Amino acid sequence: MANYLDKDSLAGLDEYRHKIFALRAEAYQKYKIDVLDNDTLSALSIYEIVSEYDSDYNINFARNGEDSKSNNVLIEQKASRIAKKKKSGQYPTASFQFHAKGNIEYNRYIFATRDLATLELIRIYDISNEKNTKLIQQDLLNKRANWEAKNLKLGYTQKYDVILLDEEFLQKLEASTKQIINGVEVIQA
């Protein structure tokens, strides 16, 4: 569905773009990191919370590879945006996307949900317990195998290789710690 705006609205949006570009240029000159690249802003907002309880946590700003690390443990990080339900005012559960053909086996995972409109973090699941990471890996490997089996049946490899890990799955994991940090629910499991 198309979404065209009138000239005044376009001019208003362009004013925001100028401000955003100026801030991006300032940050780039200082740190040589493009804050508008891939998931940089998302990773920085997660860093703000996780670094409160994990002082060794750091973000990988390269495009490929792990998303972050802590104490030499590589971390896969996923975020999902969700909107409050109109009737209840509650947030629904989210799903987190992985590429079936990508690296999906890590010793630590961080999953974050954020508000669709404000991008504010709602919940973070920080999964590092070996039993829980193995459960996530097995679920993803099963979904990869199903995707591969479908390709065999079709007789070709689908370009769309997204597999999903549902938040309901994460909610069933045994949590070691639940806390609120800067208004964000943090579940460590």
N, C-alpha and C positions, 0 to 999 in steps of 0.2 A: 504494500500500500504506500503510495507516495505521500510525502509530507513537505510541502512547499510553504515558505513563509513570505510575508510581505516585506517590502524594502526596508521599512523602519526596523522590523524584527531582525532582518539580516544585518543591518548596520549595528544594532545592539550586540548581536552575537560576535560580530567582527571586532568590536571594542574589547570584549572579553578575550578573544583570540590574541589581540595585541598585548594585553596584560600578561596572558599565559606565556606567550612567546618570549616576552622580556624577562620574566622570572626564570624560564627554562634557560635562556642564554646566560643569565647571571650565574645559575647553578653550574652550568656546563663550563663556564670560564674558570670557576673556582675548583670544581672536582673532576672535570672531564667525564662526567656521567650525564647522560641524557635522561632527565626525569620523566620524559614523555615516551621513552622507549619501553617496549614490551610490558612487563609487569613491575616496573621499578617503583611506582608510587604504592602499589599494593604491598610489595615486599617491605618497603620502608614503614608502612603502617603496622605490619605484623612485627617488624623489628622493634618498634616502640613498646609493644606489649611483652614479647618473648624475652627481650633483653632485661626486663625487670626481674625475672627469676633465673635466667641463664646468661651469666656475664660473658661467656665464651661464644655465644651465638653471633654469627656474622653472615652477611648476604653475599651471594655470588652475583655480580653485575654482568657477567658474560651471558651471551644469548643461549648457549647450549651447556648441557651438563647439569649438575646438581643445582638446586636453588639456594641452598645455604649449607652451613656446617657449624658444628660445635664440638670441641674436643676431638677433632679429626673424624667425627661421624658425619657422613654426608646426609643431607636432608632433602626430601622431596616435599614441596610446598604447593598447595592448591587453595584457591579462593573461589567462592561462589557468591553471586549477588542475588538477594531474595527480597521480595516486597511483602510488606505486612498484608495480611488478609483484611479486606474491607470490613467484613461483618464482625470478626472477632478481635481485630487489631493485633493478632498474634503473628509471629513469623512462621512460615511453613519450614519443613526440613529441606535441605539442599541436596544437590548431587555434585560430585567432583569429577571432572573429566581427565581421563588418561588416554594416551595413544596406545592402541593395542600393540603396535610394532615398536613402541618406545621402551626405555628402561623403566620398569615398574617395581623393581625390587630394591628397597632401601631399608636401612636399619632404624630410621626415624622418619616420621611423616608429620607435617603440620597442615591442618585443614582449617580454613577460616571462612566464616560466613559474614557477609557485610550487607548493609541496607542498600537496596537498589538505588534509592533517591539520593541519600547523603554519602554513601560509601563508607559510613562509620562501621567499624567492626562490631559484631554482635557476639559471636562465639569463636573460640579457637580450641581445636582438638590437637594436642601435642602428644603424639603416640610414639613412645620409645621403648616400652616394655616388650621384650623379645617375643613373648607369647602373642601379644596383640599385633605386633608387626608381621609375624608369621601368618596370622589370620587374614590380615589385609592383603599380604602377598598372595596367599592361596586364593582368595576371592578374585583378585585381579587376574591371576594366572588362569583360573577357570573361565573367566570372561574372555580372556585372550583366546583360549582354546575353542570356545564357542564361536568366536568371530572367525577364527581360522577354519573351523569346520563348515561354517556358512560359505566361506569363500570356495572351499572344495566342492560343495554342493552346487554353487553358482557356476563354477568353472573359470572364475577369474577373481582377481584380488580387488576388493572394493577400495576406492580412494578414501572414503570416510571410515577412519579406523578408531573412532572414539568409543571407549568403554567407560561406564560410570560406576563410581563408588557412592552409594547412598549414605546420607547422614544417619539414617536409621541404623545402619550397620555399625557406625561408630558409637552410637548411643548404647549399643548392647555390650560394648567392651567394658571390662572391669577397670574403673578409674581409680587411680591412686590419690589424686588431689583434684579438688574443685575449688576455684577461688574467683573472685572478681578483681580484675586489675584495670584501673582507669575506666571503669564502667563496662568492661568486656568480660564475659564469662569464659574462664580458661579451664579446660578439662584436660588433665594430664593422665595418660593411661599407658 
